[in-house]
Amino acid sequence: MAAIIDGKKISQEIKEELKEKVSLLKAQGKTGALAVIQVGADPASSVYVRNKKNACAFIGIESLAYELPEETSEEELLRLIEDLNQDGQVKGILVQLPLPAHICEDNVIKAIRPDKDVDGFHPQSVGALVIGQKGFVSCTPAGIIQLLKRSQIEIAGKRCVVIGRSNIVGKPMSLLMLREHATVTIAHSKTKDLPGLCRSADILIVAIGKPRFIGAEYVKEGAVVIDVGIHRDADNKLCGDVKFEEVEPIASAITPVPGGVGPMTIAMLMNNCVQSIEEG
Ligand code: NAP
């Protein structure tokens, strides 16, 4: 039976720690706001935006919401970002993705000043991660490192397989595990013998984006399994990329969905905002 890694509890601990830090920073006169921009009214995005606003309120930082209509042009969005770049009280800028098809995401991400890039998506932030320099780290992978560390799971020297090579999860995840001295392999859709490769992993991190794809045949006895996936199944219930009931008896520790990786993303966004206020 695996230990269940409780992301809900760990994310709450982090937010409580941040709340304390924010009040200490306030006492030193250090404050700041997170600007959250949403273009269009995608219902899933609206939920994420609301959760971010609530998290800001909980830790005690101001959030500024910009809800722009679907037909907003790229130029208009870039102008708003530039205004926020120049605003000294705004310490973090976040543009909720995905954007409508007529707006180029890369242009938007590049327009955010790297010292306000609390999502960690700017090429300068990614470059800093690659060469081990200071910069904001993408929130979901940073949250997974916290889950492992706060569950006393050793990373150094362990074999880690990350399934997925996306810019927001797979690649930064692999780099962070390397930074923590794991021996890392990245798997993707062209990888041969995925089950065999995964069975070599002491720590298996699954960000494949396919519901309940990873079963027992992918997991070594005693491995730690981190499930990044979030999906709604046919019964409208949340599930991950891993077949939890099949894998849990083999693993030594596992994240559930919901309540595993998911809550960590916002906690680490708050962490990045507080870091920005502290440094700004
Ligand atoms: P993505 O951009 O769709 O990337 C999926 C990756 O999986 C790609 O690199 C792809 O390989 C690889 N892949 C697909 N099919 C495969 C197969 N059969 N064998 C091996 N590799 C395969 O997804 P993402 O944005 O990284 O997100 C992954 C999952 O995490 C999604 O379920 C998403 O909803 C979830 N997510 C959760 C959070 C959170 O806060 N918990 C945050 C972000 C994402 P190729 O590169 O070769 O196509």
Boltz pocket constraint, residues with backbone or C-beta under 6 A from the ligand:
constraints:
  - pocket:
      binder: B
      contacts: [[A, 140], [A, 163], [A, 164], [A, 165], [A, 166], [A, 167], [A, 168], [A, 169], [A, 170], [A, 187], [A, 188], [A, 189], [A, 190], [A, 191], [A, 194], [A, 206], [A, 207], [A, 208], [A, 209], [A, 210], [A, 227], [A, 228], [A, 229], [A, 230], [A, 231], [A, 241], [A, 261], [A, 262], [A, 263], [A, 265]]
      max_distance: 6.0
